[in-house]
Amino acid sequence: EILVDALQNNTSLTTLGLVGNDGISKHGMTILLKLVNDVSSINATLQSNHTLSYLRVIEINHNELDPDPHEEIQTHVNVATEINGNSGSDPEAAGKEKIIQTLLHSMKRSQLCRLQGIDRSLYSEIDPLHLPEVLSLIAQRHGQGELYAAVLSSIMTLCSTMNREKCIQQERDYHAAKAAEHIAKVEELDKELATIKEAVAKNEDNVYSQSNKRRRT
């Protein structure tokens, strides 16, 4: 862990060979894996070490009859360091490529989460407005698998919610317009009533005035 802490912010060391170091346990290898590709969150992946292009703890024998759990970890380490090496010393490009190859690949992410002891959803971290772009990216790079179906479902739910919001807004605007028309009509009728009352009052004044004149005569 001391070694990992020292490498966390490493921007110069590109090669680290630890083959033959029997003191590194499975837990230690897992920590090294998280160093180069931490899948606990999108931000954690972006902040992983993107400088190491070679990190070897054991040699992989590819013995399918007797698979070594350490080899599985080393395989994922190799994938992450290969991405680093292919990114031309561009940490931002390496981070994005790790997200595409691992976080947006349902099987690889499942394997990495199991190895790193992570149990949380990726969807909550994605801005809903970016879901269509993510869906397109998944389809281009990984096909229409499990994650594609899950993101598509999220988009359908989002669209349904947005359509419902739009319908409510339209209905609200309609009634608001009708209310404005009614208020305008009430104001118009009030003016007519005021005019009528004024005319009636003048007429009554005229009648009263003429009545007084007749009495005087």
Solvent accessible surface area in square Angstrom, and as a share of the most:
residue,aa,sasa,rsa
1,E,133,0.60
2,I,152,0.77
3,L,74,0.37
4,V,16,0.09
5,D,103,0.54
6,A,77,0.59
7,L,11,0.05
8,Q,76,0.34
9,N,130,0.67
10,N,22,0.11
11,T,120,0.70
12,S,94,0.61
13,L,73,0.36
14,T,66,0.38
15,T,77,0.45
16,L,29,0.14
17,G,52,0.50
18,L,27,0.14
19,V,76,0.44
20,G,65,0.62
21,N,76,0.39
22,D,142,0.74
23,G,71,0.68
24,I,39,0.20
25,S,63,0.41
26,K,93,0.39
27,H,120,0.54
28,G,20,0.19
29,M,1,0.01
30,T,19,0.11
31,I,32,0.16
32,L,6,0.03
33,L,0,0.00
34,K,69,0.29
35,L,2,0.01
36,V,0,0.00
37,N,2,0.01
38,D,29,0.15
39,V,0,0.00
40,S,31,0.20
41,S,22,0.14
42,I,41,0.21
43,N,87,0.45
44,A,20,0.16
45,T,0,0.00
46,L,74,0.37
47,Q,121,0.54
48,S,8,0.05
49,N,4,0.02
50,H,20,0.09
51,T,33,0.19
52,L,0,0.00
53,S,46,0.30
54,Y,81,0.31
55,L,2,0.01
56,R,55,0.20
57,V,7,0.04
58,I,41,0.21
59,E,94,0.42
60,I,39,0.20
61,N,116,0.59
62,H,140,0.63
63,N,73,0.37
64,E,161,0.72
65,L,178,0.89
66,D,104,0.54
67,P,95,0.60
68,D,56,0.29
69,P,68,0.43
70,H,52,0.23
71,E,21,0.09
72,E,53,0.24
73,I,0,0.00
74,Q,0,0.00
75,T,60,0.35
76,H,20,0.09
77,V,2,0.01
78,N,38,0.20
79,V,43,0.25
80,A,1,0.01
81,T,5,0.03
82,E,107,0.48
83,I,8,0.04
84,N,6,0.03
85,G,44,0.42
86,N,119,0.61
87,S,21,0.13
88,G,63,0.61
89,S,111,0.71
90,D,64,0.33
91,P,82,0.52
92,E,110,0.49
93,A,41,0.32
94,A,0,0.00
95,G,1,0.01
96,K,110,0.47
97,E,44,0.20
98,K,0,0.00
99,I,24,0.12
100,I,25,0.13
101,Q,47,0.21
102,T,3,0.02
103,L,0,0.00
104,L,11,0.05
105,H,47,0.21
106,S,38,0.24
107,M,128,0.57
108,K,68,0.29
109,R,33,0.12
110,S,69,0.45
111,Q,59,0.26
112,L,1,0.01
113,C,12,0.07
114,R,146,0.53
115,L,21,0.11
116,Q,17,0.08
117,G,70,0.67
118,I,26,0.13
119,D,145,0.75
120,R,118,0.43
121,S,58,0.37
122,L,6,0.03
123,Y,85,0.32
124,S,95,0.61
125,E,56,0.25
126,I,19,0.09
127,D,64,0.33
128,P,65,0.41
129,L,128,0.64
130,H,94,0.42
131,L,12,0.06
132,P,71,0.45
133,E,118,0.53
134,V,24,0.14
135,L,24,0.12
136,S,52,0.33
137,L,56,0.28
138,I,3,0.01
139,A,36,0.28
140,Q,137,0.61
141,R,110,0.40
142,H,55,0.24
143,G,31,0.29
144,Q,140,0.62
145,G,39,0.38
146,E,136,0.61
147,L,15,0.07
148,Y,35,0.13
149,A,57,0.45
150,A,29,0.22
151,V,1,0.01
152,L,69,0.35
153,S,64,0.42
154,S,37,0.24
155,I,18,0.09
156,M,123,0.55
157,T,85,0.49
158,L,43,0.21
159,C,57,0.34
160,S,68,0.44
161,T,81,0.47
162,M,95,0.42
163,N,90,0.46
164,R,152,0.56
165,E,114,0.51
166,K,125,0.53
167,C,71,0.42
168,I,86,0.44
169,Q,95,0.42
170,Q,103,0.46
171,E,99,0.44
172,R,150,0.55
173,D,65,0.34
174,Y,123,0.47
175,H,102,0.45
176,A,44,0.34
177,A,53,0.41
178,K,74,0.31
179,A,46,0.36
180,A,58,0.45
181,E,98,0.44
182,H,114,0.51
183,I,105,0.53
184,A,56,0.44
185,K,102,0.43
186,V,82,0.47
187,E,97,0.43
188,E,84,0.38
189,L,80,0.40
190,D,75,0.39
191,K,144,0.61
192,E,88,0.39
193,L,95,0.47
194,A,59,0.45
195,T,87,0.51
196,I,99,0.50
197,K,138,0.58
198,E,100,0.45
199,A,56,0.43
200,V,73,0.42
201,A,49,0.38
202,K,119,0.50
203,N,88,0.45
204,E,105,0.47
205,D,93,0.48
206,N,86,0.44
207,V,88,0.51
208,Y,148,0.56
209,S,50,0.32
210,Q,96,0.43
211,S,33,0.21
212,N,35,0.18
213,K,123,0.52
214,R,168,0.61
215,R,191,0.70
216,R,197,0.72
217,T,148,0.86
